[in-house]
Amino acid sequence: MSFIDCILLTLINAVACLAFPKLLSMILAANTKKSAPAPVTVTSTESSTEVRSFSELSELRL
């Protein structure tokens, strides 16, 4: 095999190794999206907790 053939084979192998996992993940992701259940709507209740500022937290002694 000549040097040019080795370089060409290496480049083809590199492109295949980079492209095949991406292609495979896209195919598998398309299959899981079709079989995934519909998202459940979650309603949140408002909380009355108060967020402390940094100055208030620095006054606390641990």
N, CA, C and O atoms as a Tripos MOL2 file, in Angstrom:
@<TRIPOS>MOLECULE
protein
  248   247    62     0     0
PROTEIN
NO_CHARGES

@<TRIPOS>ATOM
      1 N           0.8420   -1.1750    0.0000 N.3       1 MET1
      2 CA          0.0000    0.0000    0.0000 C.3       1 MET1
      3 C           0.8940    1.2480    0.0000 C.2       1 MET1
      4 O           1.9040    1.3050    0.7020 O.2       1 MET1
      5 N           0.5160    2.1970   -0.7660 N.am      2 SER2
      6 CA          1.3330    3.4020   -0.8440 C.3       2 SER2
      7 C           0.9860    4.3610    0.2970 C.2       2 SER2
      8 O          -0.0060    4.1840    1.0040 O.2       2 SER2
      9 N           1.8140    5.3580    0.4500 N.am      3 PHE3
     10 CA          1.6420    6.3510    1.5110 C.3       3 PHE3
     11 C           0.3340    7.1200    1.3400 C.2       3 PHE3
     12 O          -0.3430    7.4010    2.3290 O.2       3 PHE3
     13 N          -0.0310    7.4610    0.1190 N.am      4 ILE4
     14 CA         -1.2660    8.1840   -0.1720 C.3       4 ILE4
     15 C          -2.4810    7.3360    0.2180 C.2       4 ILE4
     16 O          -3.4580    7.8590    0.7540 O.2       4 ILE4
     17 N          -2.4200    6.0530   -0.0460 N.am      5 ASP5
     18 CA         -3.5200    5.1590    0.3260 C.3       5 ASP5
     19 C          -3.6900    5.1050    1.8450 C.2       5 ASP5
     20 O          -4.8130    5.0790    2.3470 O.2       5 ASP5
     21 N          -2.5840    5.0880    2.5640 N.am      6 CYS6
     22 CA         -2.6460    5.0580    4.0340 C.3       6 CYS6
     23 C          -3.2590    6.3360    4.5860 C.2       6 CYS6
     24 O          -4.0660    6.2920    5.5140 O.2       6 CYS6
     25 N          -2.8780    7.4700    4.0200 N.am      7 ILE7
     26 CA         -3.4390    8.7490    4.4690 C.3       7 ILE7
     27 C          -4.9280    8.8080    4.1680 C.2       7 ILE7
     28 O          -5.7120    9.2430    5.0100 O.2       7 ILE7
     29 N          -5.3240    8.3780    2.9840 N.am      8 LEU8
     30 CA         -6.7290    8.3830    2.6060 C.3       8 LEU8
     31 C          -7.5440    7.4610    3.5050 C.2       8 LEU8
     32 O          -8.6340    7.8310    3.9400 O.2       8 LEU8
     33 N          -7.0370    6.2810    3.7860 N.am      9 LEU9
     34 CA         -7.7190    5.3430    4.6620 C.3       9 LEU9
     35 C          -7.8370    5.8950    6.0800 C.2       9 LEU9
     36 O          -8.8620    5.6990    6.7330 O.2       9 LEU9
     37 N          -6.8080    6.5770    6.5610 N.am     10 THR10
     38 CA         -6.8270    7.1880    7.8870 C.3      10 THR10
     39 C          -7.8690    8.2930    7.9630 C.2      10 THR10
     40 O          -8.6020    8.3940    8.9470 O.2      10 THR10
     41 N          -7.9360    9.1220    6.9270 N.am     11 LEU11
     42 CA         -8.9260   10.2040    6.9110 C.3      11 LEU11
     43 C         -10.3490    9.6500    6.8610 C.2      11 LEU11
     44 O         -11.2330   10.1570    7.5520 O.2      11 LEU11
     45 N         -10.5750    8.6320    6.0650 N.am     12 ILE12
     46 CA        -11.9070    8.0210    5.9890 C.3      12 ILE12
     47 C         -12.2800    7.4090    7.3370 C.2      12 ILE12
     48 O         -13.4240    7.5240    7.7790 O.2      12 ILE12
     49 N         -11.3190    6.7620    7.9880 N.am     13 ASN13
     50 CA        -11.5620    6.1600    9.2970 C.3      13 ASN13
     51 C         -11.8690    7.2400   10.3390 C.2      13 ASN13
     52 O         -12.7660    7.0580   11.1630 O.2      13 ASN13
     53 N         -11.1520    8.3420   10.3160 N.am     14 ALA14
     54 CA        -11.3840    9.4230   11.2730 C.3      14 ALA14
     55 C         -12.7740   10.0300   11.0940 C.2      14 ALA14
     56 O         -13.4720   10.2910   12.0730 O.2      14 ALA14
     57 N         -13.1680   10.2510    9.8530 N.am     15 VAL15
     58 CA        -14.5090   10.8040    9.5840 C.3      15 VAL15
     59 C         -15.5870    9.8280   10.0360 C.2      15 VAL15
     60 O         -16.5920   10.2420   10.6130 O.2      15 VAL15
     61 N         -15.3890    8.5400    9.7820 N.am     16 ALA16
     62 CA        -16.3690    7.5350   10.1970 C.3      16 ALA16
     63 C         -16.4660    7.4560   11.7120 C.2      16 ALA16
     64 O         -17.5640    7.3250   12.2520 O.2      16 ALA16
     65 N         -15.3350    7.5320   12.4060 N.am     17 CYS17
     66 CA        -15.3460    7.4560   13.8710 C.3      17 CYS17
     67 C         -15.9940    8.6860   14.4960 C.2      17 CYS17
     68 O         -16.5810    8.5860   15.5730 O.2      17 CYS17
     69 N         -15.9030    9.8260   13.8530 N.am     18 LEU18
     70 CA        -16.5420   11.0320   14.3750 C.3      18 LEU18
     71 C         -18.0220   11.0980   14.0130 C.2      18 LEU18
     72 O         -18.8260   11.5850   14.8080 O.2      18 LEU18
     73 N         -18.3900   10.6260   12.8470 N.am     19 ALA19
     74 CA        -19.7640   10.7630   12.3760 C.3      19 ALA19
     75 C         -20.6810    9.6490   12.8670 C.2      19 ALA19
     76 O         -21.8570    9.9030   13.1270 O.2      19 ALA19
     77 N         -20.1810    8.4240   13.0020 N.am     20 PHE20
     78 CA        -21.0400    7.2990   13.3510 C.3      20 PHE20
     79 C         -21.6930    7.4370   14.7260 C.2      20 PHE20
     80 O         -22.8940    7.1870   14.8300 O.2      20 PHE20
     81 N         -20.9780    7.8180   15.7870 N.am     21 PRO21
     82 CA        -21.6600    7.9690   17.0860 C.3      21 PRO21
     83 C         -22.7310    9.0590   17.0770 C.2      21 PRO21
     84 O         -23.7810    8.9130   17.7030 O.2      21 PRO21
     85 N         -22.4580   10.1420   16.3700 N.am     22 LYS22
     86 CA        -23.4500   11.2270   16.2840 C.3      22 LYS22
     87 C         -24.6940   10.7400   15.5390 C.2      22 LYS22
     88 O         -25.8180   10.9950   15.9710 O.2      22 LYS22
     89 N         -24.4950   10.0510   14.4400 N.am     23 LEU23
     90 CA        -25.6050    9.5090   13.6690 C.3      23 LEU23
     91 C         -26.3920    8.4950   14.4970 C.2      23 LEU23
     92 O         -27.6230    8.4940   14.4760 O.2      23 LEU23
     93 N         -25.6900    7.6440   15.2150 N.am     24 LEU24
     94 CA        -26.3340    6.6410   16.0540 C.3      24 LEU24
     95 C         -27.1380    7.2880   17.1810 C.2      24 LEU24
     96 O         -28.2450    6.8390   17.4790 O.2      24 LEU24
     97 N         -26.6070    8.3260   17.8080 N.am     25 SER25
     98 CA        -27.3370    8.9910   18.8910 C.3      25 SER25
     99 C         -28.5730    9.7140   18.3670 C.2      25 SER25
    100 O         -29.5930    9.7770   19.0520 O.2      25 SER25
    101 N         -28.4860   10.2620   17.1490 N.am     26 MET26
    102 CA        -29.6560   10.9190   16.5700 C.3      26 MET26
    103 C         -30.7560    9.9080   16.2740 C.2      26 MET26
    104 O         -31.9340   10.1920   16.4910 O.2      26 MET26
    105 N         -30.3850    8.7420   15.7850 N.am     27 ILE27
    106 CA        -31.3740    7.7060   15.4800 C.3      27 ILE27
    107 C         -32.0160    7.1970   16.7580 C.2      27 ILE27
    108 O         -33.2340    7.0330   16.8160 O.2      27 ILE27
    109 N         -31.2070    6.9460   17.7870 N.am     28 LEU28
    110 CA        -31.7500    6.4450   19.0480 C.3      28 LEU28
    111 C         -32.5760    7.5010   19.7650 C.2      28 LEU28
    112 O         -33.5580    7.1620   20.4260 O.2      28 LEU28
    113 N         -32.2080    8.7650   19.6540 N.am     29 ALA29
    114 CA        -32.9790    9.8370   20.2870 C.3      29 ALA29
    115 C         -34.3310    9.9930   19.6010 C.2      29 ALA29
    116 O         -35.3250   10.2820   20.2670 O.2      29 ALA29
    117 N         -34.3880    9.8100   18.3000 N.am     30 ALA30
    118 CA        -35.6600    9.9090   17.5790 C.3      30 ALA30
    119 C         -36.5920    8.7840   18.0090 C.2      30 ALA30
    120 O         -37.8010    8.9960   18.1050 O.2      30 ALA30
    121 N         -36.0610    7.6000   18.2680 N.am     31 ASN31
    122 CA        -36.8860    6.4830   18.7150 C.3      31 ASN31
    123 C         -37.4130    6.7050   20.1250 C.2      31 ASN31
    124 O         -38.5570    6.3470   20.4060 O.2      31 ASN31
    125 N         -36.6280    7.2770   21.0120 N.am     32 THR32
    126 CA        -37.0860    7.4850   22.3840 C.3      32 THR32
    127 C         -38.0770    8.6350   22.4740 C.2      32 THR32
    128 O         -38.9490    8.6230   23.3420 O.2      32 THR32
    129 N         -37.9640    9.6260   21.5990 N.am     33 LYS33
    130 CA        -38.9180   10.7300   21.6140 C.3      33 LYS33
    131 C         -40.3140   10.2530   21.2120 C.2      33 LYS33
    132 O         -41.3140   10.7430   21.7360 O.2      33 LYS33
    133 N         -40.3800    9.3100   20.2970 N.am     34 LYS34
    134 CA        -41.6740    8.8040   19.8570 C.3      34 LYS34
    135 C         -42.3570    8.0040   20.9580 C.2      34 LYS34
    136 O         -43.5810    8.0450   21.0810 O.2      34 LYS34
    137 N         -41.5810    7.2740   21.7620 N.am     35 SER35
    138 CA        -42.1730    6.4140   22.7790 C.3      35 SER35
    139 C         -42.2580    7.0860   24.1390 C.2      35 SER35
    140 O         -42.7530    6.4710   25.0840 O.2      35 SER35
    141 N         -41.8010    8.3060   24.2750 N.am     36 ALA36
    142 CA        -41.8380    8.9950   25.5620 C.3      36 ALA36
    143 C         -43.2660    9.4410   25.8710 C.2      36 ALA36
    144 O         -43.9810    9.8960   24.9780 O.2      36 ALA36
    145 N         -43.6840    9.3130   27.1310 N.am     37 PRO37
    146 CA        -45.0260    9.7580   27.5050 C.3      37 PRO37
    147 C         -45.1310   11.2800   27.4790 C.2      37 PRO37
    148 O         -44.1270   11.9910   27.5130 O.2      37 PRO37
    149 N         -46.3580   11.7540   27.4190 N.am     38 ALA38
    150 CA        -46.5810   13.1930   27.4070 C.3      38 ALA38
    151 C         -46.1680   13.7770   28.7500 C.2      38 ALA38
    152 O         -46.3920   13.1480   29.7840 O.2      38 ALA38
    153 N         -45.5720   14.9590   28.7600 N.am     39 PRO39
    154 CA        -45.1410   15.5520   30.0230 C.3      39 PRO39
    155 C         -46.3360   15.9130   30.9070 C.2      39 PRO39
    156 O         -47.3920   16.3160   30.4190 O.2      39 PRO39
    157 N         -46.1460   15.7620   32.1930 N.am     40 VAL40
    158 CA        -47.1890   16.0500   33.1710 C.3      40 VAL40
    159 C         -47.0630   17.5070   33.5850 C.2      40 VAL40
    160 O         -45.9690   17.9820   33.8900 O.2      40 VAL40
    161 N         -48.1820   18.2100   33.5940 N.am     41 THR41
    162 CA        -48.1790   19.6030   33.9890 C.3      41 THR41
    163 C         -48.1520   19.6890   35.5120 C.2      41 THR41
    164 O         -48.9810   19.0850   36.1920 O.2      41 THR41
    165 N         -47.1970   20.4400   36.0350 N.am     42 VAL42
    166 CA        -47.0500   20.5890   37.4700 C.3      42 VAL42
    167 C         -47.4080   22.0190   37.8340 C.2      42 VAL42
    168 O         -46.8570   22.9720   37.2830 O.2      42 VAL42
    169 N         -48.3400   22.1560   38.7700 N.am     43 THR43
    170 CA        -48.7040   23.4870   39.2320 C.3      43 THR43
    171 C         -47.9790   23.7580   40.5280 C.2      43 THR43
    172 O         -47.9480   22.9070   41.4170 O.2      43 THR43
    173 N         -47.4060   24.9160   40.6400 N.am     44 SER44
    174 CA        -46.6590   25.2450   41.8460 C.3      44 SER44
    175 C         -47.5130   26.1200   42.7550 C.2      44 SER44
    176 O         -48.3250   26.9220   42.2960 O.2      44 SER44
    177 N         -47.3100   25.9460   44.0290 N.am     45 THR45
    178 CA        -47.9870   26.7890   45.0110 C.3      45 THR45
    179 C         -46.9780   27.8200   45.4800 C.2      45 THR45
    180 O         -45.7980   27.5150   45.6530 O.2      45 THR45
    181 N         -47.4330   29.0040   45.6780 N.am     46 GLU46
    182 CA        -46.5130   30.0630   46.0860 C.3      46 GLU46
    183 C         -46.0970   29.8590   47.5260 C.2      46 GLU46
    184 O         -46.9100   29.5160   48.3850 O.2      46 GLU46
    185 N         -44.8580   30.0670   47.7680 N.am     47 SER47
    186 CA        -44.2870   29.8670   49.0850 C.3      47 SER47
    187 C         -44.0740   31.2200   49.7440 C.2      47 SER47
    188 O         -43.8140   32.2170   49.0700 O.2      47 SER47
    189 N         -44.1850   31.2460   51.0370 N.am     48 SER48
    190 CA        -44.0000   32.5070   51.7480 C.3      48 SER48
    191 C         -42.6290   32.5680   52.4060 C.2      48 SER48
    192 O         -42.4400   33.3070   53.3730 O.2      48 SER48
    193 N         -41.6740   31.8050   51.8960 N.am     49 THR49
    194 CA        -40.3300   31.8540   52.4590 C.3      49 THR49
    195 C         -39.6290   33.1170   52.0070 C.2      49 THR49
    196 O         -39.8340   33.6010   50.8940 O.2      49 THR49
    197 N         -38.8150   33.6310   52.8750 N.am     50 GLU50
    198 CA        -38.1390   34.8840   52.6140 C.3      50 GLU50
    199 C         -36.6780   34.6070   52.2930 C.2      50 GLU50
    200 O         -36.0310   33.8190   52.9810 O.2      50 GLU50
    201 N         -36.1670   35.2340   51.2780 N.am     51 VAL51
    202 CA        -34.7760   35.0590   50.8970 C.3      51 VAL51
    203 C         -33.9460   36.1000   51.6160 C.2      51 VAL51
    204 O         -34.2290   37.2960   51.5600 O.2      51 VAL51
    205 N         -32.9100   35.6190   52.2950 N.am     52 ARG52
    206 CA        -32.0640   36.5270   53.0640 C.3      52 ARG52
    207 C         -30.9570   37.0870   52.1770 C.2      52 ARG52
    208 O         -30.5060   36.4310   51.2380 O.2      52 ARG52
    209 N         -30.5400   38.2700   52.4800 N.am     53 SER53
    210 CA        -29.4490   38.8810   51.7290 C.3      53 SER53
    211 C         -28.1190   38.4380   52.3210 C.2      53 SER53
    212 O         -28.0910   37.8340   53.3930 O.2      53 SER53
    213 N         -27.0300   38.7280   51.6440 N.am     54 PHE54
    214 CA        -25.7220   38.3420   52.1370 C.3      54 PHE54
    215 C         -25.3710   39.0590   53.4440 C.2      54 PHE54
    216 O         -24.7170   38.4810   54.3110 O.2      54 PHE54
    217 N         -25.7950   40.2880   53.5840 N.am     55 SER55
    218 CA        -25.4750   41.0230   54.8010 C.3      55 SER55
    219 C         -26.1820   40.3860   55.9970 C.2      55 SER55
    220 O         -25.6140   40.3390   57.0880 O.2      55 SER55
    221 N         -27.3970   39.8990   55.8150 N.am     56 GLU56
    222 CA        -28.1000   39.2380   56.9080 C.3      56 GLU56
    223 C         -27.4600   37.9060   57.2310 C.2      56 GLU56
    224 O         -27.4050   37.5080   58.3940 O.2      56 GLU56
    225 N         -26.9750   37.2130   56.2110 N.am     57 LEU57
    226 CA        -26.3490   35.9140   56.4400 C.3      57 LEU57
    227 C         -25.0000   36.0680   57.1590 C.2      57 LEU57
    228 O         -24.6230   35.2040   57.9510 O.2      57 LEU57
    229 N         -24.2870   37.1360   56.8960 N.am     58 SER58
    230 CA        -23.0040   37.3270   57.5550 C.3      58 SER58
    231 C         -23.1840   37.6510   59.0320 C.2      58 SER58
    232 O         -22.2620   37.4450   59.8220 O.2      58 SER58
    233 N         -24.3500   38.1550   59.4200 N.am     59 GLU59
    234 CA        -24.6100   38.4450   60.8220 C.3      59 GLU59
    235 C         -24.8680   37.1730   61.6240 C.2      59 GLU59
    236 O         -24.6900   37.1660   62.8430 O.2      59 GLU59
    237 N         -25.2830   36.1000   60.9570 N.am     60 LEU60
    238 CA        -25.5590   34.8360   61.6430 C.3      60 LEU60
    239 C         -24.2470   34.1780   62.0510 C.2      60 LEU60
    240 O         -23.2990   34.1460   61.2660 O.2      60 LEU60
    241 N         -24.1860   33.6660   63.2400 N.am     61 ARG61
    242 CA        -22.9980   32.9560   63.7310 C.3      61 ARG61
    243 C         -23.2910   31.4670   63.7260 C.2      61 ARG61
    244 O         -24.2700   31.0130   64.3180 O.2      61 ARG61
    245 N         -22.4330   30.7120   63.0530 N.am     62 LEU62
    246 CA        -22.6090   29.2610   63.0160 C.3      62 LEU62
    247 C         -21.7860   28.5950   64.0760 C.2      62 LEU62
    248 O         -21.8080   27.3700   64.1950 O.2      62 LEU62
@<TRIPOS>BOND
     1     1     2 1
     2     2     3 1
     3     3     4 2
     4     3     5 am
     5     5     6 1
     6     6     7 1
     7     7     8 2
     8     7     9 am
     9     9    10 1
    10    10    11 1
    11    11    12 2
    12    11    13 am
    13    13    14 1
    14    14    15 1
    15    15    16 2
    16    15    17 am
    17    17    18 1
    18    18    19 1
    19    19    20 2
    20    19    21 am
    21    21    22 1
    22    22    23 1
    23    23    24 2
    24    23    25 am
    25    25    26 1
    26    26    27 1
    27    27    28 2
    28    27    29 am
    29    29    30 1
    30    30    31 1
    31    31    32 2
    32    31    33 am
    33    33    34 1
    34    34    35 1
    35    35    36 2
    36    35    37 am
    37    37    38 1
    38    38    39 1
    39    39    40 2
    40    39    41 am
    41    41    42 1
    42    42    43 1
    43    43    44 2
    44    43    45 am
    45    45    46 1
    46    46    47 1
    47    47    48 2
    48    47    49 am
    49    49    50 1
    50    50    51 1
    51    51    52 2
    52    51    53 am
    53    53    54 1
    54    54    55 1
    55    55    56 2
    56    55    57 am
    57    57    58 1
    58    58    59 1
    59    59    60 2
    60    59    61 am
    61    61    62 1
    62    62    63 1
    63    63    64 2
    64    63    65 am
    65    65    66 1
    66    66    67 1
    67    67    68 2
    68    67    69 am
    69    69    70 1
    70    70    71 1
    71    71    72 2
    72    71    73 am
    73    73    74 1
    74    74    75 1
    75    75    76 2
    76    75    77 am
    77    77    78 1
    78    78    79 1
    79    79    80 2
    80    79    81 am
    81    81    82 1
    82    82    83 1
    83    83    84 2
    84    83    85 am
    85    85    86 1
    86    86    87 1
    87    87    88 2
    88    87    89 am
    89    89    90 1
    90    90    91 1
    91    91    92 2
    92    91    93 am
    93    93    94 1
    94    94    95 1
    95    95    96 2
    96    95    97 am
    97    97    98 1
    98    98    99 1
    99    99   100 2
   100    99   101 am
   101   101   102 1
   102   102   103 1
   103   103   104 2
   104   103   105 am
   105   105   106 1
   106   106   107 1
   107   107   108 2
   108   107   109 am
   109   109   110 1
   110   110   111 1
   111   111   112 2
   112   111   113 am
   113   113   114 1
   114   114   115 1
   115   115   116 2
   116   115   117 am
   117   117   118 1
   118   118   119 1
   119   119   120 2
   120   119   121 am
   121   121   122 1
   122   122   123 1
   123   123   124 2
   124   123   125 am
   125   125   126 1
   126   126   127 1
   127   127   128 2
   128   127   129 am
   129   129   130 1
   130   130   131 1
   131   131   132 2
   132   131   133 am
   133   133   134 1
   134   134   135 1
   135   135   136 2
   136   135   137 am
   137   137   138 1
   138   138   139 1
   139   139   140 2
   140   139   141 am
   141   141   142 1
   142   142   143 1
   143   143   144 2
   144   143   145 am
   145   145   146 1
   146   146   147 1
   147   147   148 2
   148   147   149 am
   149   149   150 1
   150   150   151 1
   151   151   152 2
   152   151   153 am
   153   153   154 1
   154   154   155 1
   155   155   156 2
   156   155   157 am
   157   157   158 1
   158   158   159 1
   159   159   160 2
   160   159   161 am
   161   161   162 1
   162   162   163 1
   163   163   164 2
   164   163   165 am
   165   165   166 1
   166   166   167 1
   167   167   168 2
   168   167   169 am
   169   169   170 1
   170   170   171 1
   171   171   172 2
   172   171   173 am
   173   173   174 1
   174   174   175 1
   175   175   176 2
   176   175   177 am
   177   177   178 1
   178   178   179 1
   179   179   180 2
   180   179   181 am
   181   181   182 1
   182   182   183 1
   183   183   184 2
   184   183   185 am
   185   185   186 1
   186   186   187 1
   187   187   188 2
   188   187   189 am
   189   189   190 1
   190   190   191 1
   191   191   192 2
   192   191   193 am
   193   193   194 1
   194   194   195 1
   195   195   196 2
   196   195   197 am
   197   197   198 1
   198   198   199 1
   199   199   200 2
   200   199   201 am
   201   201   202 1
   202   202   203 1
   203   203   204 2
   204   203   205 am
   205   205   206 1
   206   206   207 1
   207   207   208 2
   208   207   209 am
   209   209   210 1
   210   210   211 1
   211   211   212 2
   212   211   213 am
   213   213   214 1
   214   214   215 1
   215   215   216 2
   216   215   217 am
   217   217   218 1
   218   218   219 1
   219   219   220 2
   220   219   221 am
   221   221   222 1
   222   222   223 1
   223   223   224 2
   224   223   225 am
   225   225   226 1
   226   226   227 1
   227   227   228 2
   228   227   229 am
   229   229   230 1
   230   230   231 1
   231   231   232 2
   232   231   233 am
   233   233   234 1
   234   234   235 1
   235   235   236 2
   236   235   237 am
   237   237   238 1
   238   238   239 1
   239   239   240 2
   240   239   241 am
   241   241   242 1
   242   242   243 1
   243   243   244 2
   244   243   245 am
   245   245   246 1
   246   246   247 1
   247   247   248 2
@<TRIPOS>SUBSTRUCTURE
     1 MET1         2 RESIDUE 1 A MET
     2 SER2         6 RESIDUE 1 A SER
     3 PHE3        10 RESIDUE 1 A PHE
     4 ILE4        14 RESIDUE 1 A ILE
     5 ASP5        18 RESIDUE 1 A ASP
     6 CYS6        22 RESIDUE 1 A CYS
     7 ILE7        26 RESIDUE 1 A ILE
     8 LEU8        30 RESIDUE 1 A LEU
     9 LEU9        34 RESIDUE 1 A LEU
    10 THR10       38 RESIDUE 1 A THR
    11 LEU11       42 RESIDUE 1 A LEU
    12 ILE12       46 RESIDUE 1 A ILE
    13 ASN13       50 RESIDUE 1 A ASN
    14 ALA14       54 RESIDUE 1 A ALA
    15 VAL15       58 RESIDUE 1 A VAL
    16 ALA16       62 RESIDUE 1 A ALA
    17 CYS17       66 RESIDUE 1 A CYS
    18 LEU18       70 RESIDUE 1 A LEU
    19 ALA19       74 RESIDUE 1 A ALA
    20 PHE20       78 RESIDUE 1 A PHE
    21 PRO21       82 RESIDUE 1 A PRO
    22 LYS22       86 RESIDUE 1 A LYS
    23 LEU23       90 RESIDUE 1 A LEU
    24 LEU24       94 RESIDUE 1 A LEU
    25 SER25       98 RESIDUE 1 A SER
    26 MET26      102 RESIDUE 1 A MET
    27 ILE27      106 RESIDUE 1 A ILE
    28 LEU28      110 RESIDUE 1 A LEU
    29 ALA29      114 RESIDUE 1 A ALA
    30 ALA30      118 RESIDUE 1 A ALA
    31 ASN31      122 RESIDUE 1 A ASN
    32 THR32      126 RESIDUE 1 A THR
    33 LYS33      130 RESIDUE 1 A LYS
    34 LYS34      134 RESIDUE 1 A LYS
    35 SER35      138 RESIDUE 1 A SER
    36 ALA36      142 RESIDUE 1 A ALA
    37 PRO37      146 RESIDUE 1 A PRO
    38 ALA38      150 RESIDUE 1 A ALA
    39 PRO39      154 RESIDUE 1 A PRO
    40 VAL40      158 RESIDUE 1 A VAL
    41 THR41      162 RESIDUE 1 A THR
    42 VAL42      166 RESIDUE 1 A VAL
    43 THR43      170 RESIDUE 1 A THR
    44 SER44      174 RESIDUE 1 A SER
    45 THR45      178 RESIDUE 1 A THR
    46 GLU46      182 RESIDUE 1 A GLU
    47 SER47      186 RESIDUE 1 A SER
    48 SER48      190 RESIDUE 1 A SER
    49 THR49      194 RESIDUE 1 A THR
    50 GLU50      198 RESIDUE 1 A GLU
    51 VAL51      202 RESIDUE 1 A VAL
    52 ARG52      206 RESIDUE 1 A ARG
    53 SER53      210 RESIDUE 1 A SER
    54 PHE54      214 RESIDUE 1 A PHE
    55 SER55      218 RESIDUE 1 A SER
    56 GLU56      222 RESIDUE 1 A GLU
    57 LEU57      226 RESIDUE 1 A LEU
    58 SER58      230 RESIDUE 1 A SER
    59 GLU59      234 RESIDUE 1 A GLU
    60 LEU60      238 RESIDUE 1 A LEU
    61 ARG61      242 RESIDUE 1 A ARG
    62 LEU62      246 RESIDUE 1 A LEU
